[in-house]
Amino acid sequence: MPQSSNFPDSNWGAQPAGAFAPSPDFTETELDSALAEANLPILLGSLALLTGDDKWIRDPYLPTAPTDLGDHDSGGFDEATAARIRDNAREVLLRWQSGELTAPTDPPAPERVAAILSVMLAEPIGPEYGPLLAEEMGLAPRHTEPEQASTTPFHVVIIGAGISGLAMAVRLGQAGIDYTIIDKNDSVGGTWHENVYPGCGVDTPSYLYALSFDPKPDWSGYFAPQSELNTYWNQLAARHGVDEHARFGTKVHVASYDEDASTWTVTIGPADGDEPTEAIAADVVVSAVGLLNQPSVPRIPGLDDFAGPALHTARWDDAVSLEGKRVAVIGTGASAMQFVPASAEIADQVTVFQRTPQWAMPHPLKGESVDDAKHFLNAHVPFYVAWYRSRLFWRMGDKVWKLLQVDPEYPHLGRAVNKANDRLRAHLTAYIEHELARHPDLLAKSVPDYPPYGKRLLIDAGWFRTLTRDNVDLVTDGIEAITPTGVRTADGVEHEADVLVLATGFKAVDVLASIEVKGRDGRDLHETWGEGDGRAYLGITVPGFPNFFCLYGPNTNTGHGGTVIAGTEMQVQHVTSLISSMIDRRLASIEVREDVHDAYNTELDEAMASTVWDFGGTTTYYRNDRGRIVTNSPWRYVDYWSRVHEPNEADFIVTEKTPASAQTS
């Protein structure tokens, strides 16, 4: 599939690409103050790219490896070497400010990007990562446009205005392709619009949780709160004119494919209505409804009988006050990890009902603010924020992947899946033991009996310390029923509560559950899949459903870490490449071949069988009722990127427009 050379995010020398470029508008005093607080490995990487000189990544400028998940600002350098780095950086940046120094004309070779990051982190990173890292940093394009404007109208409908839908909309807008984006909410943001419970925020580092081609260099904290995330996505939508193409407060009922016309009809209506009131025609439909949009409500006897407010964290009501209240929380996953510490500061009593304990990782920057010096460096030093993001991308992503792979020869299978996974288990266990050292009763309830990453590994938001508070109880007896006044456990004890909170996650395996999709010959997508058993080629396309693409579809969740946004951008690139080919080649339809789809899923299943999730040992929202992992991808980022980056034309069945359809489409 051809790619255009007209890339709006290719902005070599003024990284990162898109809306933000470093500014040379600063004083020497401001520069000196910021350099005193700079991350030295990142500074050296920036100098290497800005000058084109590799002396900055050779002895004596070789950092040591980070010892924890922190930023390792010192790089392990002694004071004399650190001072020399800052002095040299000052000189180079002042020359850049004056115009005496300009970045090399050509962008760095991808393998050089990987080599520089290897030096910065003092660990080997293969040259195969170079092209992917260059895209993540904005040094290479990650975008496809038609080579020429369509001679006939071409319209795309995007279902969902969360992160995936926004990324798709921005890219289509940049390519000059007409689109309509539909969302049931009154604004963009998806998860970050809907989830407003106390303590809600991102548990991925903030700087990773932004589009690579339109990053945010001035996050308030290293782990941003919900309000700031929601603001970022809304500002991004406004900046790129997405709102002008949006239908908010609107629900999609059915998307139906007309094989004769090679078009889709999408029926829509008010979000609070039961019937469609309008139909929209589309050449292409993109589902961006995601995996985390349908709350999972447990089937507990008496749930409807509770007399007080009963809320799911994903459907929080700000009118409900927790002050002075007794709060019962069911669940101990990601949302509970944030909600319980926050609510314990407000409520009189918080009782947590735990089915399974969670592994949680300490992070030295959790809860920390980003200071003015870091904001200055991000705003004024070329490549600084891009390198910061790339370090996070590696350390929180593919570096972790090997921890999830089952070694069938490992003698301690069960408590861990390989030697490195066992070392992580020991580290996490020691952390929990430290946090609960004076509370043996809590410790016995809080150390998981399954391997790390068997469930999603969480970032500790003060969970263990919160459990030790006088106004917090951890209950591990099974729940028998909800009563009008509280929760009754299997031991017959009734735990009184004024407010009931369900921190029970989402129906993640019910992919696209909120919409009905009918493909060729009227086949129903959910019937094709079977309940909770979605499959797609690359998680994107399904045989029998031409011109229909999924974002964040089956088996695309990056369960080993990193950020969902990176995978989403890879999928968006794949889809925009296919759409561009449809326009350039005047194609009526494009559909993945069934044999290609099936071969991919066979390979996926084989790879999944070697992961900690398939190994089992605990319940997880990754797995459907039949035991298949439906949400997660078994691939490293670099492996998935190599599959989706440039679609292989031979994988698809295409039909060309007839002269009549070309005139009427």
Wavefront OBJ file of the C-alpha trace (Angstrom):
o trace
v 0.000 0.000 0.000
v 1.658 3.289 -1.044
v 2.448 6.023 1.426
v 2.472 9.709 0.629
v 5.565 11.819 1.172
v 3.434 14.735 2.360
v 3.552 14.202 6.103
v 2.262 17.070 8.257
v 3.987 15.636 11.340
v 7.417 15.320 9.737
v 9.147 18.244 11.396
v 12.793 17.293 11.727
v 14.769 19.765 13.784
v 11.742 21.097 15.643
v 10.639 18.102 17.645
v 8.309 16.801 18.695
v 6.149 16.936 15.628
v 2.792 18.567 15.291
v 1.582 21.493 17.348
v 4.630 21.819 19.620
v 8.163 22.873 18.730
v 10.895 24.067 21.107
v 11.247 27.812 21.445
v 14.630 29.631 21.394
v 13.057 32.501 23.345
v 14.824 32.331 26.722
v 17.339 34.237 28.814
v 20.714 32.949 29.918
v 19.563 33.128 33.534
v 16.532 30.979 32.768
v 18.717 28.513 30.883
v 21.257 28.232 33.703
v 18.538 27.669 36.284
v 16.914 24.905 34.232
v 20.175 23.176 33.316
v 20.979 22.845 37.012
v 17.943 20.558 37.281
v 18.250 18.803 33.914
v 18.256 15.082 33.372
v 21.829 14.590 32.164
v 21.328 11.460 30.006
v 18.446 13.195 28.218
v 20.525 16.341 27.800
v 23.296 14.304 26.186
v 20.822 12.661 23.825
v 19.494 16.070 22.840
v 23.007 17.362 22.167
v 23.788 14.300 20.035
v 20.784 14.966 17.781
v 21.102 18.746 17.692
v 24.802 18.735 16.793
v 24.951 15.463 14.861
v 28.061 14.639 16.913
v 28.356 11.270 18.656
v 30.946 12.489 21.138
v 28.021 13.121 23.510
v 27.297 9.407 23.710
v 30.865 8.211 24.163
v 33.239 8.089 27.099
v 33.324 10.116 29.362
v 29.635 10.778 28.772
v 28.289 7.288 29.429
v 25.491 7.233 32.034
v 24.889 4.399 34.429
v 21.641 2.419 34.317
v 18.655 3.646 36.346
v 18.227 1.750 39.602
v 14.451 2.201 39.867
v 11.533 3.601 37.854
v 12.590 7.180 38.584
v 14.140 9.499 36.019
v 17.783 8.995 37.147
v 18.505 12.681 36.524
v 22.155 12.488 37.622
v 22.973 9.697 35.169
v 25.455 8.474 37.771
v 28.011 11.132 36.749
v 30.419 12.649 39.230
v 30.108 16.370 39.944
v 32.928 17.402 37.616
v 31.541 15.507 34.634
v 28.007 16.739 35.392
v 29.250 20.341 35.436
v 31.049 19.822 32.124
v 27.856 18.425 30.531
v 25.837 21.434 31.692
v 28.493 23.898 30.516
v 28.667 22.278 27.089
v 24.891 22.167 26.843
v 24.729 25.861 27.708
v 27.164 26.727 24.936
v 25.378 24.586 22.326
v 21.917 25.885 23.220
v 23.021 29.517 23.112
v 24.510 28.899 19.674
v 21.242 27.286 18.629
v 19.310 30.259 20.015
v 21.423 32.737 18.061
v 21.040 30.789 14.812
v 24.741 29.989 14.641
v 23.911 26.290 15.059
v 21.162 24.467 13.193
v 20.219 20.815 13.359
v 21.668 18.569 10.643
v 19.732 18.743 7.398
v 18.847 15.058 7.383
v 17.116 13.250 10.252
v 19.195 10.659 12.098
v 19.331 7.124 10.815
v 16.874 4.967 12.778
v 19.616 2.709 14.081
v 21.377 5.765 15.507
v 18.238 6.674 17.437
v 18.188 3.206 19.001
v 21.926 3.397 19.719
v 21.581 6.749 21.496
v 18.738 5.442 23.660
v 20.848 2.370 24.482
v 23.581 4.636 25.783
v 21.156 6.854 27.692
v 19.727 3.857 29.559
v 22.943 1.807 29.672
v 21.283 -1.292 28.258
v 21.142 -2.903 24.817
v 18.229 -1.865 22.599
v 18.266 -3.547 19.203
v 18.506 -1.567 15.959
v 15.097 -2.966 14.946
v 13.609 -0.469 17.403
v 15.085 2.482 15.541
v 12.227 3.127 13.079
v 9.592 2.728 15.797
v 11.439 5.038 18.209
v 11.931 7.617 15.452
v 8.172 7.676 14.889
v 7.436 7.928 18.596
v 9.812 10.895 18.821
v 8.429 12.705 15.787
v 11.717 12.262 13.897
v 10.059 10.123 11.218
v 6.533 10.329 9.798
v 3.696 8.210 11.109
v 0.982 9.269 8.742
v -0.412 8.436 5.322
v -2.397 10.684 3.010
v -3.921 10.037 -0.405
v -1.566 11.072 -3.158
v -4.329 13.184 -4.630
v -7.721 14.430 -3.507
v -10.660 12.150 -4.191
v -12.514 13.040 -7.378
v -15.761 11.824 -5.779
v -17.161 12.346 -2.272
v -15.639 10.021 0.323
v -16.968 9.913 3.866
v -15.817 8.090 7.010
v -17.936 7.585 10.124
v -16.013 7.164 13.383
v -17.960 5.656 16.282
v -16.576 6.959 19.565
v -14.743 10.170 20.465
v -12.373 8.758 23.036
v -8.622 8.549 22.543
v -8.751 6.203 19.531
v -11.546 8.100 17.805
v -9.781 11.416 18.339
v -6.501 10.113 16.917
v -8.363 8.772 13.880
v -10.275 12.031 13.407
v -7.153 14.184 13.586
v -5.335 12.033 11.043
v -8.280 12.039 8.638
v -8.533 15.794 8.977
v -4.838 16.188 8.225
v -5.309 14.009 5.137
v -8.245 16.094 3.935
v -10.685 13.178 4.213
v -14.247 14.012 5.230
v -15.492 12.349 8.409
v -18.177 12.417 11.075
v -17.362 11.369 14.629
v -20.244 10.200 16.814
v -20.303 9.910 20.594
v -22.992 9.379 23.203
v -21.362 11.915 25.527
v -21.570 15.692 25.274
v -17.862 16.116 24.494
v -14.759 14.159 23.545
v -12.540 12.201 25.933
v -14.222 8.826 26.319
v -12.914 7.221 29.506
v -11.493 10.521 30.709
v -14.829 12.243 30.253
v -16.853 9.518 31.949
v -14.670 8.498 34.901
v -14.764 11.265 37.502
v -14.653 9.309 40.769
v -12.498 10.712 43.615
v -8.822 9.978 42.989
v -9.285 9.208 39.287
v -6.169 9.704 37.201
v -3.789 7.995 34.839
v -1.578 5.177 36.097
v 0.664 5.467 33.062
v 3.269 8.277 33.178
v 1.622 11.451 31.890
v 4.192 12.117 29.180
v 3.373 8.778 27.554
v -0.339 9.466 27.736
v -0.493 11.907 24.833
v -0.389 11.617 21.065
v 3.176 11.421 19.753
v 2.393 14.006 17.063
v 0.714 16.440 19.458
v 2.285 15.956 22.886
v 1.774 18.001 26.021
v 5.095 19.376 27.331
v 3.682 20.939 30.514
v 1.908 18.265 32.547
v 1.327 19.379 36.124
v 2.404 16.017 37.532
v 4.137 12.833 36.491
v 0.789 11.007 36.826
v -1.957 13.387 35.749
v -5.412 13.621 37.334
v -8.581 13.014 35.331
v -9.410 16.695 35.006
v -6.107 17.512 33.312
v -6.371 14.542 30.976
v -9.889 15.533 29.990
v -8.730 19.091 29.327
v -5.872 17.843 27.116
v -8.180 15.765 24.926
v -10.736 18.560 24.606
v -8.074 21.113 23.718
v -6.607 18.712 21.174
v -10.024 18.259 19.575
v -10.518 22.020 19.367
v -7.015 22.567 17.998
v -7.610 20.152 15.145
v -11.201 21.133 14.400
v -12.649 17.788 15.460
v -15.651 19.393 17.152
v -16.789 20.716 13.774
v -17.224 17.115 12.580
v -18.770 15.758 15.783
v -22.254 14.568 16.643
v -22.338 14.575 20.448
v -25.156 13.264 22.611
v -25.786 10.729 19.867
v -26.003 6.961 20.004
v -25.250 4.558 17.163
v -27.865 1.838 16.834
v -26.908 -0.187 13.765
v -24.167 -0.038 11.138
v -25.219 -2.008 8.029
v -23.217 -2.746 4.887
v -24.812 -2.576 1.438
v -22.802 -4.894 -0.801
v -24.324 -3.573 -4.030
v -23.379 0.010 -3.239
v -20.228 -0.862 -1.208
v -21.333 1.633 1.433
v -22.412 1.593 5.058
v -25.565 3.026 6.578
v -25.228 4.062 10.208
v -28.467 4.676 12.085
v -28.260 7.106 14.973
v -30.477 8.780 17.537
v -30.370 10.759 20.786
v -28.174 9.176 23.456
v -31.153 8.875 25.802
v -33.486 7.445 23.156
v -34.367 3.887 22.248
v -34.965 4.313 18.534
v -32.858 5.707 15.662
v -34.001 8.999 14.174
v -31.494 9.452 11.353
v -29.263 7.523 8.947
v -25.777 8.518 7.803
v -24.083 7.080 4.713
v -20.402 6.196 4.852
v -17.804 4.673 2.560
v -15.901 3.490 5.635
v -16.874 2.888 9.262
v -14.257 2.962 12.023
v -15.218 1.593 15.431
v -13.406 3.450 18.197
v -15.664 2.364 21.049
v -12.755 0.666 22.797
v -12.714 -2.040 25.467
v -13.399 -0.029 28.613
v -16.788 1.574 28.040
v -19.357 -0.909 29.377
v -19.245 -1.110 33.215
v -19.257 -4.603 34.674
v -21.912 -4.849 37.379
v -21.636 -8.032 39.463
v -24.671 -10.233 39.964
v -24.975 -10.020 43.726
v -28.275 -10.874 45.396
v -30.003 -7.822 46.820
v -27.991 -5.271 44.856
v -31.143 -3.405 43.840
v -32.360 -3.343 47.454
v -29.626 -1.125 48.844
v -31.297 1.939 50.355
v -28.470 4.428 49.838
v -26.611 5.585 46.739
v -25.096 2.682 44.782
v -22.589 3.776 42.135
v -20.166 2.176 39.718
v -16.903 4.125 39.591
v -17.414 4.608 35.838
v -20.806 6.208 36.462
v -19.916 8.460 39.358
v -22.373 11.084 40.573
v -20.711 14.199 41.973
v -23.904 14.970 43.881
v -23.141 12.035 46.206
v -21.100 13.229 49.159
v -18.823 10.846 51.023
v -18.148 13.197 53.899
v -19.116 11.627 57.206
v -20.385 8.487 55.446
v -19.733 4.777 55.769
v -18.594 3.617 52.319
v -18.531 0.018 51.123
v -16.235 -0.624 48.145
v -16.515 -3.856 46.149
v -13.392 -4.573 44.113
v -9.653 -4.003 44.404
v -8.562 -3.316 40.825
v -7.205 -0.203 39.142
v -10.100 2.126 39.990
v -10.246 0.919 43.607
v -6.481 1.454 43.881
v -7.170 5.157 43.293
v -10.616 5.560 44.832
v -10.015 3.938 48.222
v -7.071 6.176 49.264
v -8.977 9.261 48.096
v -12.257 8.320 49.783
v -10.537 7.379 53.050
v -9.524 11.021 53.389
v -13.193 12.063 53.240
v -15.405 9.295 54.602
v -15.850 8.260 58.216
v -15.409 4.604 57.370
v -14.343 2.708 54.232
v -14.846 -1.049 54.041
v -13.128 -2.756 51.116
v -14.374 -6.138 49.908
v -11.547 -8.030 48.218
v -11.873 -11.163 46.130
v -8.274 -11.244 44.890
v -5.281 -9.177 46.080
v -3.366 -7.163 43.489
v 0.302 -6.774 42.732
v 1.146 -3.060 42.901
v 4.432 -1.416 41.952
v 5.882 1.567 43.816
v 6.887 4.472 41.597
v 9.125 7.221 43.008
v 7.354 9.912 40.948
v 3.782 8.924 41.813
v 2.107 11.984 43.317
v 4.998 14.282 42.417
v 4.591 17.570 40.551
v 6.639 18.470 37.482
v 8.711 21.501 38.393
v 9.301 24.680 36.387
v 12.784 23.585 35.340
v 11.400 20.483 33.599
v 8.722 22.591 31.909
v 11.426 24.952 30.658
v 13.590 22.140 29.312
v 10.631 20.543 27.535
v 9.641 23.863 26.014
v 13.066 25.165 24.985
v 15.536 22.302 24.454
v 15.246 20.526 21.086
v 14.435 16.811 21.415
v 14.281 16.926 25.237
v 10.633 15.898 25.701
v 10.911 13.440 22.811
v 13.803 11.658 24.497
v 11.950 11.711 27.809
v 8.978 10.020 26.143
v 11.163 7.472 24.352
v 12.840 6.465 27.624
v 9.444 5.892 29.189
v 8.241 4.052 26.088
v 11.051 1.524 26.366
v 11.218 1.194 30.147
v 7.448 0.847 30.651
v 6.954 -1.177 27.460
v 9.030 -3.788 25.646
v 11.699 -3.910 28.353
v 8.993 -5.543 30.477
v 7.758 -8.038 27.873
v 10.135 -10.857 28.810
v 8.732 -10.901 32.348
v 5.440 -12.243 30.966
v 6.806 -15.176 28.966
v 6.377 -18.635 30.471
v 9.532 -20.712 30.823
v 8.200 -24.285 30.971
v 11.511 -25.431 32.472
v 11.424 -22.974 35.358
v 11.373 -25.029 38.584
v 9.054 -22.666 40.431
v 6.194 -22.397 37.951
v 3.107 -21.313 39.819
v 4.543 -18.640 42.008
v 6.220 -17.154 38.896
v 6.542 -17.913 35.173
v 10.282 -17.363 34.747
v 13.331 -16.317 36.709
v 12.951 -12.585 36.033
v 9.263 -12.753 36.918
v 10.228 -14.434 40.186
v 12.726 -11.669 40.972
v 9.968 -9.133 40.388
v 7.698 -11.126 42.696
v 10.347 -10.998 45.423
v 10.747 -7.241 44.930
v 7.009 -6.569 45.061
v 6.545 -8.868 48.048
v 9.306 -7.071 49.941
v 7.595 -3.774 49.174
v 4.242 -4.998 50.518
v 5.966 -6.412 53.602
v 7.605 -3.031 54.199
v 4.325 -1.139 53.793
v 2.440 -3.494 56.134
v 5.280 -4.382 58.489
v 3.258 -3.753 61.659
v 0.063 -5.301 60.336
v 0.479 -9.080 59.947
v -3.273 -9.527 59.527
v -3.297 -7.213 56.497
v -0.096 -8.709 55.116
v -1.649 -12.164 55.062
v -4.523 -10.793 52.969
v -2.448 -8.624 50.638
v 0.268 -10.779 49.067
v -1.095 -12.388 45.861
v -0.632 -16.114 45.256
v -0.323 -15.784 41.461
v 2.600 -14.598 39.312
v 3.112 -10.859 38.729
v 1.270 -9.680 35.584
v -1.263 -12.509 35.927
v -3.568 -9.561 36.478
v -2.728 -6.062 35.366
v 0.202 -4.778 37.442
v -0.873 -1.563 39.166
v 1.000 1.538 40.270
v 0.583 1.944 44.016
v -1.455 5.057 44.773
v -1.073 4.717 48.543
v -3.175 1.552 48.715
v -1.210 -0.366 51.324
v -0.712 2.629 53.609
v -4.430 3.362 53.332
v -5.305 -0.153 54.503
v -3.544 0.588 57.786
v -5.768 3.582 58.570
v -8.142 3.309 61.527
v -11.119 4.151 59.317
v -10.399 1.450 56.694
v -11.239 -2.259 56.893
v -10.208 -4.946 54.398
v -12.703 -7.814 54.179
v -11.811 -10.992 52.288
v -14.820 -13.145 53.157
v -17.077 -13.728 50.174
v -20.128 -11.533 49.717
v -23.402 -13.361 50.331
v -25.806 -10.506 49.620
v -26.380 -6.790 49.559
v -28.928 -5.676 52.145
v -30.796 -2.361 52.365
v -28.263 -1.180 54.933
v -24.984 -2.758 53.860
v -23.130 -5.869 52.741
v -23.545 -9.310 54.306
v -20.593 -11.647 53.951
v -20.533 -15.448 53.961
v -19.577 -15.519 57.646
v -22.940 -13.936 58.462
v -21.517 -10.514 59.360
v -23.371 -7.474 58.041
v -21.122 -4.529 57.259
v -23.234 -1.408 57.464
v -22.826 1.250 54.787
v -24.397 4.495 53.670
v -22.865 4.438 50.170
v -22.100 1.409 48.009
v -19.364 1.721 45.379
v -18.769 -0.874 42.673
v -15.111 -0.722 41.593
v -15.664 -3.786 39.441
v -14.214 -2.715 36.100
v -15.604 -3.194 32.623
v -16.969 -5.857 30.298
v -13.725 -5.769 28.364
v -14.250 -9.046 26.498
v -17.571 -7.866 25.047
v -15.913 -6.005 22.209
v -18.198 -3.521 20.399
v -21.063 -4.610 22.662
v -22.691 -1.183 22.489
v -23.402 -1.291 18.724
v -24.921 -3.679 16.209
v -22.819 -4.295 13.094
v -24.167 -6.110 10.034
v -21.746 -6.941 7.253
v -21.961 -8.647 3.906
v -25.139 -10.734 3.427
v -26.501 -9.267 6.645
v -24.163 -11.271 8.875
v -24.102 -10.008 12.451
v -20.658 -9.268 13.880
v -21.482 -10.492 17.375
v -23.022 -13.700 16.066
v -19.938 -14.196 13.892
v -17.707 -13.815 16.915
v -19.793 -15.537 19.557
v -20.363 -14.042 22.986
v -17.234 -12.411 24.362
v -14.995 -13.992 21.743
v -14.035 -11.236 19.302
v -11.298 -11.832 16.770
v -9.859 -9.615 14.066
v -6.831 -9.552 11.800
v -4.283 -7.396 13.652
v -7.227 -6.525 15.904
v -8.465 -4.271 13.085
v -10.323 -6.059 10.258
v -12.808 -8.948 10.044
v -13.695 -11.099 6.998
v -17.211 -10.433 5.773
v -17.159 -6.823 6.949
v -15.635 -4.754 4.117
v -14.610 -1.149 4.733
v -15.008 -1.663 8.490
v -12.108 -1.153 10.876
v -11.687 -1.527 14.637
v -9.403 0.560 16.812
v -8.394 -0.919 20.181
v -10.145 -4.068 19.028
v -9.675 -7.720 20.054
v -6.211 -8.648 21.327
v -4.720 -5.174 20.994
v -4.446 -4.227 24.676
v -0.769 -3.912 25.581
v -0.906 -5.980 28.743
v 2.842 -5.886 29.312
v 2.856 -2.154 29.956
v 3.591 1.076 28.176
v 0.619 2.985 26.859
v -2.458 2.125 24.850
v -1.869 5.277 22.817
v 1.208 3.916 21.036
v -0.685 0.862 19.801
v -3.638 3.019 18.838
v -1.445 5.270 16.700
v -0.046 2.208 14.931
v -3.579 1.034 14.164
v -4.609 4.495 12.967
v -1.630 4.528 10.597
v -2.707 1.133 9.237
v -6.289 2.268 8.693
v -5.364 5.610 7.105
v -3.037 3.774 4.734
v -5.883 1.491 3.645
v -8.285 4.408 3.255
v -5.698 6.335 1.237
v -5.343 3.353 -1.079
v -9.108 3.218 -1.503
v -9.119 6.858 -2.607
v -6.017 6.695 -4.806
v -7.044 3.460 -6.532
v -10.768 4.236 -6.635
v -11.603 1.079 -4.696
v -15.191 0.317 -3.803
v -14.262 -2.089 -1.011
v -11.378 -3.591 0.865
v -11.738 -6.673 3.048
v -9.231 -8.917 4.801
v -8.962 -12.411 3.353
v -10.402 -15.096 5.602
v -7.314 -17.317 5.332
v -5.072 -14.403 6.334
v -7.353 -13.592 9.270
v -7.428 -17.205 10.427
v -3.671 -17.732 10.053
v -2.996 -14.594 12.084
v -5.301 -15.710 14.877
v -3.731 -19.166 14.932
v -0.336 -17.520 15.341
v -1.753 -15.215 17.993
v -3.178 -18.135 19.979
v 0.160 -19.931 19.844
v 1.977 -16.842 21.105
v -0.645 -16.266 23.790
v -0.172 -19.811 25.103
v 3.308 -18.797 26.248
v 2.164 -15.809 28.310
v 1.422 -15.424 32.001
v -2.221 -14.599 31.204
v -2.824 -17.944 29.536
v -0.855 -19.682 32.284
v -3.702 -18.753 34.623
v -3.637 -18.883 38.374
v -6.209 -16.143 38.870
v -9.297 -14.523 37.434
v -8.827 -11.609 35.068
v -10.935 -9.403 32.848
v -8.611 -10.386 29.996
v -10.210 -13.839 29.728
v -13.677 -14.835 28.485
v -15.879 -17.545 30.007
v -14.212 -20.190 27.839
v -10.756 -19.235 29.033
v -9.506 -17.438 25.912
v -7.617 -14.160 26.328
v -9.669 -11.718 24.249
v -8.245 -8.326 25.183
v -4.462 -8.579 25.321
v -1.821 -8.749 22.634
v 1.025 -11.251 23.020
v 3.353 -9.191 20.828
v 6.049 -6.709 21.700
v 5.368 -3.195 20.428
v 8.067 -3.581 17.796
v 6.546 -6.842 16.541
v 3.049 -5.398 16.259
v 4.398 -2.237 14.615
v 6.181 -4.289 11.947
v 2.891 -6.048 11.132
v 0.655 -3.003 10.876
v 2.952 -0.234 9.678
v 2.563 -0.830 5.948
v -0.453 -2.974 5.028
v 0.291 -5.831 2.667
v -2.007 -5.572 -0.337
v -1.971 -9.361 -0.746
v -3.759 -9.716 2.609
v -6.917 -8.097 1.263
v -9.674 -8.643 -1.268
v -10.383 -5.419 -3.126
v -13.039 -4.414 -5.617
v -12.832 -1.412 -7.879
v -15.594 1.111 -8.369
v -17.626 0.711 -11.498
v -18.084 3.839 -13.614
v -21.690 4.132 -12.379
v -20.805 3.786 -8.706
v -17.887 6.180 -9.105
v -20.284 8.841 -10.303
v -22.821 8.341 -7.535
v -20.642 7.498 -4.548
l 1 2 3 4 5 6 7 8 9 10 11 12 13 14 15 16 17 18 19 20 21 22 23 24 25 26 27 28 29 30 31 32 33 34 35 36 37 38 39 40 41 42 43 44 45 46 47 48 49 50 51 52 53 54 55 56 57 58 59 60 61 62 63 64 65 66 67 68 69 70 71 72 73 74 75 76 77 78 79 80 81 82 83 84 85 86 87 88 89 90 91 92 93 94 95 96 97 98 99 100 101 102 103 104 105 106 107 108 109 110 111 112 113 114 115 116 117 118 119 120 121 122 123 124 125 126 127 128 129 130 131 132 133 134 135 136 137 138 139 140 141 142 143 144 145 146 147 148 149 150 151 152 153 154 155 156 157 158 159 160 161 162 163 164 165 166 167 168 169 170 171 172 173 174 175 176 177 178 179 180 181 182 183 184 185 186 187 188 189 190 191 192 193 194 195 196 197 198 199 200 201 202 203 204 205 206 207 208 209 210 211 212 213 214 215 216 217 218 219 220 221 222 223 224 225 226 227 228 229 230 231 232 233 234 235 236 237 238 239 240 241 242 243 244 245 246 247 248 249 250 251 252 253 254 255 256 257 258 259 260 261 262 263 264 265 266 267 268 269 270 271 272 273 274 275 276 277 278 279 280 281 282 283 284 285 286 287 288 289 290 291 292 293 294 295 296 297 298 299 300 301 302 303 304 305 306 307 308 309 310 311 312 313 314 315 316 317 318 319 320 321 322 323 324 325 326 327 328 329 330 331 332 333 334 335 336 337 338 339 340 341 342 343 344 345 346 347 348 349 350 351 352 353 354 355 356 357 358 359 360 361 362 363 364 365 366 367 368 369 370 371 372 373 374 375 376 377 378 379 380 381 382 383 384 385 386 387 388 389 390 391 392 393 394 395 396 397 398 399 400 401 402 403 404 405 406 407 408 409 410 411 412 413 414 415 416 417 418 419 420 421 422 423 424 425 426 427 428 429 430 431 432 433 434 435 436 437 438 439 440 441 442 443 444 445 446 447 448 449 450 451 452 453 454 455 456 457 458 459 460 461 462 463 464 465 466 467 468 469 470 471 472 473 474 475 476 477 478 479 480 481 482 483 484 485 486 487 488 489 490 491 492 493 494 495 496 497 498 499 500 501 502 503 504 505 506 507 508 509 510 511 512 513 514 515 516 517 518 519 520 521 522 523 524 525 526 527 528 529 530 531 532 533 534 535 536 537 538 539 540 541 542 543 544 545 546 547 548 549 550 551 552 553 554 555 556 557 558 559 560 561 562 563 564 565 566 567 568 569 570 571 572 573 574 575 576 577 578 579 580 581 582 583 584 585 586 587 588 589 590 591 592 593 594 595 596 597 598 599 600 601 602 603 604 605 606 607 608 609 610 611 612 613 614 615 616 617 618 619 620 621 622 623 624 625 626 627 628 629 630 631 632 633 634 635 636 637 638 639 640 641 642 643 644 645 646 647 648 649 650 651 652 653 654 655 656 657 658 659 660 661 662 663 664 665
